[in-house]
Amino acid sequence: MSVDALGGRPPQDIVAIFHASFHPTQGNIIDWSLKASEDLTLDNLEFSALPSGLHLVEEDVIYFTKDGQQGVCVFRRRKTVEQGHRGFRLSSLGILLARSDRPRPWRHTAALKELTTLLYSRFESNQISNPKEEDWAPARDFFNSRKVARADLNGAGDWSGWSSELLERLDPATLSSTPTLHLPHLLRILGPSSLILHKHVVGRRRILIYTLPPVEAASILCHVAADMAFELQVESSSSTSSPEGRSRQGINVLGMITLMDLDMIEKEGKNGRGWVACTTDAIFLEKPSYYDLLIDLTTLSPLKATRPTFYASKPVAPSSPSSSLRPQYRLSVVRFSWSDVKLWNELNRLLQLDSSSHASCCSPASTSSKPNSITAWTDAWRVYEDVCVICAGLWMGAWRGNSTPSYSTADGARNWGSVRLEGDEDFSYRAVSRRAESGDLASLNEADSKHVRSVGLGIEGGPRVASGSGIVTNKAMRRTSAMSWASSRATVTSSPVPGSSKGIVREDTTATSGTLNEAEHDTSQVLTTLSLLQTLHAHTTWQIERLGAVIASKLQATDDTELTIVLTPRDLVALELGALSSADAKYLEWLGGEYALASRDNVSGINFVVKRGWKEILSVIFGYG
């Protein structure tokens, strides 16, 4: 079983352990549980542990939330000949964690799987159909070794930055179950549309993911989506380099929800924090008023070359002004904006540097016996994206210039510095090696935290890409390199891989030495994830700071504490957003409402309106006014 790499013992943050099963006459029930406090209630938790449709799979992992506390359970479908069970038993063994700044239920997943296998093998070998209290002894020992013993959870729920998060516990079991490391794979699957998800997370919207069993991939996606902006949303209150938001917590990860949770998600949607959840109940497709963005994973099919579909929930105008019915909503397909292309090209460049791609690690269709990769030449949706990238490049190159982003090191280190981020920035191979050897990331010295990276040790954190190195770049991306921030003139110096005395060059491993060894694979995976997180954080921070400057100039002209701030397409262009995009206009309103005015105590009742009439749009295109 995995243990804490620093303390040499399992994390102690569990407040309850329970076993849920399907009874032929009673339905879903909790037939055994242990709690750290009698005040804790487990009502309705059996529905999250056994969501609809799970009887179609042999095993699964479900992440969930109960009254603000996160948890995880392991599902098994066991064969039986008992009357009334239709040939198999459905059951889940789960745990509930204490509240903390950074709950990590995945740190218990590997051990919980081992415990589940041990219990069920004993039940089957001893022909136990209705376990007694003494039969749960292994589960009781598991709970006692990991239950809450201190108010501070012995550091299990602390947050110290992404480098500490992904490098302090390097045991394979913990590393392989960390959802954040699936970010590169998520970006590869979603493509530029992943930035739609990112904008909704930054704007603290209500995000629902619809999937079919198994649900582990969707549960992981919930956590990965929240991690896209976790640093921005959590550290903003204590960092001078990050804008301060109205909320001091990350977007709420609800995990698996069912129809029993309708009241809960409606309540969560009113607190302004936002949430990310997944479900297997198709009835949610007919209830768009409960969420702002729907991601339909059922349309992801590598065999048919399709990607997940994104839907935005939009209000429907009432049939008559005097209508007293509740507001009606409908689902409308939403795609990425042309303004997303520059940021996506930078992310795509980082993905191309990663030679440890693991395309089948968390795909919803991972149970298929056929390869689960999406290739560019068979993916019709990718063809559509490439055309949009080219068109966007021509448009932005002709009308809006071609500036390199402040967070990119594609043209050297001179761009790094326009956005200055304090602290957790050193993601180089040298830093990875130093921290892995020391084994104590909590004692980072001041020199490390203020390390200024030289040429090549920028956010991409990759070795030098020499000409003819063998790295395959998407053809459409190369065609648009003239407008791309991720140009072919990247100057990335070589850095040693942990355990190697020489610098290496990342090449197409399929054409040279085959697969990476396990240590190099893990290092490359962590490094790529850190680079992507840093890029997203720097880009969003830059947008928020620039928006704050725009709003400050508008507020200087008035002393009113309640007013409406009118933003124009020119303001959208100033933030590298699309003047013609309604989605970007909404995103701008979300940024203003959450971050731009959070620290202005003398201003209240602010309304943001983006005026996008033809006059304003033409003034941006032709440069007058």
N, C-alpha and C positions, 0 to 999 in steps of 0.2 A: 504494500500500500504506500502511496505517495505521502511524503512528509514535508514539512517546512524545511527548505534547504538551509535557512539561517539558524533556526532554533532546534532543528533535529527532532521535531515532534509535529504531529498533525495540527492544523489550525483549529483553534478552539472558539468557534463562533456559531455552533449549532444550538438551537433552542427547542427543536422538536424532531422526532423521527416517527414515521407512520407507515402503515401498510394499507393500501387501498386495493379492493378487488371488486369484480363484478359478480353479484349474486343473482341467480336465475329468477328469483321472485322479488327481491328487494332492490335490484338495480345496483348502482355504484355505492359502495359503503366503505368506511374505514373500520377494519376489523381488529387493528392493533395499533397502539401509539404510546409514545413516551414524551413527556413535556418537561422543560426546565422550570416552568411556572404553571400553576393551575389557572391563572388568569388568561392564559393563551388559549384561543379557540381555533379549532380546525374545521369548523363548519364549512361545507361545500367544497373543501379541498379535494375531495375524491373526484370531482368532475374535471378539475384541472389535471389531475394525475392520470385520468382515463378519458381523454377527449374522444369525440365521436370519430369512427373510422379506424381506430387503432387496432381493431381486431384483424385487420388485413395484413399486419406485419408481425414478424416473430419477436422482435425486440426494438426498443427505441429509448431515447432520452428526452425528457421534457423539462424545460425551465419554466417557472411560473412565479407569481407574486401573490402573497396573501396579506392583506392589511398593511401594505407597505414593506413587507419582509419578503426577500427573494428566497427561492428554493429550487431544488432539482430532484427529479425522481427517475428511476430506471424501470422501464416496462418490460414485462416478459409475457409471452403467450405459451402456456404449458399444456401439453396433451394430457387428456384424462378420459377415463371411460365412465365416470360418474354420471348418473342419470340427471338430466336437466341442464347440463353444462354444454351440450352440443359439441362435444369432442375436445374442448380445450377450456382452460382457465385463463382469465385476463386479470393481471395483477400488477401493481407498481409499488416499489419501495422507495420512499422519498424522505427528504430532510428539509427543514425550514431554518433559515439563518437569522441571526440578530441584525437589527438595523445598524448600518455603519456608513461611512463616507463612500466606501468602495466595496460592496458585497461581491464575493467571488465564489459562487456556488460550484463553479467548474473545478475548483481545487479538490472537491470531494467526489467528483464524478468517477474517476478511476477506482477509488476505494469502494465506492458504493456499488459499482458493477461487480467487483470481486465478492462483496458481501452478499449481493443478490444471488449470484451463482452458487455460493456456498450454501445459503439457506435453502434454495429450491432443490439443490442436489440432495440435501439431507431429507427434505420432505418426500422426495420421490423414492429415495432408497429405503426409507423407513415406512413408505406408504401412508404418510400423514396427510389427510385431507383437511382437517380442521386443527391447525397448530394450537397447542396450549402455551401457557406463559413460559414454561421452561424451554420450549422449543425455540423461543426467540432470544435465547442467551447470546448468540453472536451479535445480533443487532443491538442488544442492550450494552454489550461491551463496546461496540462501535460508538454508540451515543455517549457513553460515559467518558471515553477518551477524547471526544471532540466537542462536548457541550461547553457552553459559556461558563467560564470560571472567574473571569475578571471583567470589570466594567469597560475596560479599554480593549477587550477581546485579545489581549496580548499582541496587539499590532496587526491582527488578521484583517481588519477593515480600514487600515490607514491608506492614504494616497500620497505618493512621493514623486510623481512624475512618470512618464512613459518609460524612460530608461530603467528606472528601478522596477517598474511593473513587469517588464518583459525580460529582464536580465538577472533579477535577484534570485529567482528560483528556476534553475536550469535542469531539474530532473526531468527525464523524458515524459513521464506520465502527466505532470503538471503542464509542461510546455505544449504537449500535443492537444490538450483539452482547453487551452486558452482561446476564447473566441476571437480576440483581437487579431491574432495571427492569421485569421482567415480573410482579413481585409484585402490583400492582393488578389485572392481568388474571387472575392465578391466584385471587385472592380473589373476583373476580366470578364465575368459573366454578364454584368449589367452594362458595361461599356460606358459611353458618355451619359447614359441615363442615370448612372449612379449619382451624378451631381444633382439630379432632382431630389433624390433621397437626402443628400447632404444639406441642401437648402432647407428642406422641411425640418431636419433635425436642428439646424442652427436657429431656425425660426420658432422652435418649440411647438410644432404642429402635432396633430394626432395622426399616427401612422399605423396602419393595419396591414398585416401580411397574411394573405390567404394561401393555404397549402393543402396538399393531400398527405396522408401518412406515407412514410415516417416523417415526424415533425422536428427532429433534431436540427436539421439544416435551417429551418425557419426560426427555431429558437436561437440558434447561433447568430443568425442574421439580425435579430432584434438587438443583441448585445453589440455586434459589430457596428450597426447603424448608430447606436448611442455613443460609441467610442469615437466616432468621427469628429464630434464636437465636445467630448467630455472635458478635455483640458481647458478649452475656452470657457465652458460654462461653470466649471468647478473652481479653477484657479484664478478667475477674473477678480474675485473679491480680495485676493491677497497678493496679486502681482501688479506691479506698476506698468508692465508692458502690455497687459491685456485689458481691453475695455471692460468695465463693470456692468454686469447684467442685472436685471431686476430680480431674478431668481439666483440663489446661491448653490444650486444643486444641478447635477446633470439631468437630462431628459429622463423621465421615468421609464424603466424597462419592465413592462408587465408580463412579458413572456406569453405563455399559452392562456387564452381566454375562451370562455364558452358563453352560451346564452344566459347562464346564471350570473354573469358578470356585467350585464347591461347597466345596472345601476352604478356599479363601481367605475366603469369607464366614463360614464356621463359625469360623475363627480370629479374624476381625475381631469377631465377636459376643461373644467371650470377654474382650476387653480393656477392656470397660466404656465405650468411647468412643462406640459406636453407629455406624450407617451408613445411608446413603440410596443406593439403586441402582435401576436400571430394567432390564427384560428383555423380549425378544420370545418367549421360550421358554415355551409354555403348560404345560410339565411342572412349572414352579414352583408352579402352582396346586395341585398335588397334594403339595407339600412344605412345609406350613405350619410345620414345626418350625424352618425356617431363618430365619424373620422373625417380627416381632411385629405389623406392620401391612401390609396389602396394599391398594394403590389400583389399581383396575381401570379404566384409561382407555378400554377398549373399550366400556364402557357409556355413554360420553359421546356423545350424538347429538342435536344441535340439531334435526334433522328430526323426531325422536321425542320431543323435550322431556325428555331424561334427563340426569343428571349422572354423574360418575364414582362408582363404588361403593367404599365403604370396608369392609374386612374385618379383624377382629381374630383373631389366632391364639390359640386357647384350648386348654388341655390337656384330654384326655379321661380320665376316671377308668378305671383298669384293671379288667378284668372280674373278676379275683380278686386277693386280697391277695398271693398268692405268685407273681404273674406276674413273670417276669424279662425280658419284652420291653422294648424302648426305649419311653419315653413317647410317647404318641400325641397328635396335635393335630388340630384341626378349624378351619375358617374360619367365623366368625360375623359377620353384617352388624352394623356399628356406626354409630351416628348421633351427632350433636352433642348435648351435654347442655343442659338449660335454664340451667345456670349460665353457659354460653357466650354467652347472648343479650345481656347487658349489654356485654361486650367487643365482640361483633359489631356492635351498634348504633353504637358509637363508630367502629369501622373503616368501617362502611357510610357514616357521616356524612362521613368523609374521602374516601371514594370518590365520594360525590355532589358534593363540591366540585371534583372533577377533571373538567375539560371537555375533556380530551385523550384520552378513552377510545379504545383501539385494539383492539377486541374480537377481531380476527382475526389478531393478531400471532404467536401461538404455539399456536394450537389444533391438536390432533392431526389434525383433519379439514380442515386448511387447504387441502388440495389439491382440495377439492370446489368445483364451479363455482357452487354456490348460497351465499347468505349464511350466514355461520357465527356468527350472534349468537343469544343465548338471551334471549328476551323474557319478561317476567313474566307476560303474559296467556296465553302458550302453554305455559309450563313447569309441568307438573303437580307436579314436585318442589318448585318454588318455592312453589306453593300449600300444600304440606305444611309447608314451612318457615315460611310466614307464620302458619299456624294454631298451630304450636309456639311462635312468638314471642309471639303473643297470649296463649296459655295460660300461658306462662312469665311474662309480664308480670303477669297476674292473680295467679299464685301468689306471685311474689316481692314484688309490691306489697302483698298482703294479709298475708303471714306474715313477711317479712324486711325490711320497710322499703324506703326508696328513696334511699339515699345516692348522692351524685355521686362518681365515682372521683377519686382524687388526681391522676391523670394526664390528666384531661379539662379543657379550657377552655371547655366548652359553656356554662357559667353564669358565665363571667368568669375572670379570672386568679387569683381567691382560692383555687381548688382546686390550682393548680400550686404545689408546694412540699412537700407531704406526702412525696412521693418525690423526693429531690434527686439529680439525676444530674450528675456532674462532666463538664466538657469538651464533647463533641461534641453540642451541643443546638441551635445556632442554624441553623434551617432556613428562615428567612424569605426572602422575595424580595430584601430588601435585602442579606442575606448572600450569596445566590446571585449577585446582580449584582456585589457587591464582589469576590468571589473570581473570577468569570469575567473581570472587567476586569484584575485584578492578574496572573492567569495563574500565580501561585505560591502554592498552598495550603499548602505546607510551612512557610511563614513566618507562620503565624497568631500574632498577638500575644496577650499575656496578657489584654487587655481583651476580645478576641473570645471567648476560651475561657471567660471568667467572665461573659459577658453575660447579664443577667437580663431575660427578655422581659417586656414590658408587656402590657396587655390586647390580645388579638388576635394577638400574636406567639407563640402557644403551639404545641403539637405539631401542630395541624392546618395551620399555616403558610399558610392561605388568606386571601384578601381578604375584606372584609366582605360578608356575605350579607344584602342588604337585603330587606325584604318586597317580594314581587312580582318578585324578581330573575329568576324563570324557571327556577330549579333544580328539577328534578323529584325528589321524594322518594317512595320506595316507600310506598304507601298503608297497608300493614300496619305499617310502621315509624312512620308518623305517628299511627296509632291507639294505639300503645303508647308514645307519647312521655311519658306521665305516669310510666312506670316506667323510661324509658330514660335513660341517661347522655347520650345525644345528643339533648337536648331542642331544641325549636324556639326557645329563647331564646338561641341562640348569639350571642355578641358577638365578632365577629372583625373587626378593623379592616382598613382598606385599606392595601396596600403596593404600591409600584411594581413593574412587571415590568421585568426588565433591558432596557435600551434604550428605556424609556419615561419621560417626565418627569412623568407624572401617574399617580395611583392608578387602578386599574381595579376593576371589580366582575365577578367570575366569573358569567356567566350561561349559560343554555342556548344554546350557540353555534349549534346547528342552527336556532334560532328567530331569531337575530339576524344575525351576520356570517358565518355559514357555518363554515368550518374555520379553525383557527389556522394561522399561518405556522409554518414549521419550527422557528425559534428558540423561539417561545412554547410550541410543543408539547413540545419537549425539556425546557424549564424546568418546565413544569407536570408532566410525567411524573416528573422527578427529584424535584421538591418533594413530590408525593404519595407516592412511594416512601419518602422520608426520613421523612415524617410517620407512615406506617404502621409502619415499623421502630421508630421512637421509641415509639409507643404500645404495641407488643408488648413492647418491652424494659422500659418503665416498669411495665407490668402484671405481668410475670413477676418483676421485681425486688421489687416490693411484696409479692407472694405469698411469695417466698422469705424475705424479711426478717420477715414476720409469722410464718411457720412456725418460723423460728429462735427467735423470742421464745416461741412456745408450747412448743417442745422444751426451751428453756433453763429454763423454769419447772418442767418435769417432771424435768429432771436435777438440780435443786437438792435434790430430796427423796431422792436416793440417791447413794452414793459408788461404786457398782459400775461397773466398766469394761466389762462385758459384760451387757447387759440388753435387754429388749424394751420398746419405747415403744408404749403403747396410745393411739391417737388415736380420737376419737369423732366422731359427726356434728356435734357442737358445734364441734369444731376445723375441720371442713370448712366450716361456715357462716362461721367467722371468716375463712377465706381466700376467701370468695365462691364456694365450690364447692357442688355439690348434695349434700345429705345422703342422698338416695335413689339417687344415681348410683354404680354400681360402677366406671365408668370414671374418675370423679373421685377415687374412693378409691385406685385404682391410681396415678393421677397424683400424688396426695399422697405415696404411698410412694416414687415416683421422685424427687420433689423432695427428700424427706428424705434418701434415700440418696446423692444426688449433691451437694447443696449445703449442707443444714442442718448437717451434722456434719463437713464437710470440714476445717475449721480446728480441730477439737477433738482434739488429740493424746492427751489423757488418756482418751479414750473410744474403745473399739473393739468390734467384734462387735455393732453395733446392729442390731436388727430392728424394723421398723415394722409394726404391725398396726392396721388400721382396724376398730374394732368397730362394727358397724352392725346391732345387734339392734333389735327393736321397742321395747324400753324406752328405748334411747338416741334412737331416731328420734322417739318420742312426746314425749320431754323437750324436744327442739328445737322441735317443732311447737307444743306448748302452753306452753313456757317454764318448766317446773318442773325440779327436780333440780339 
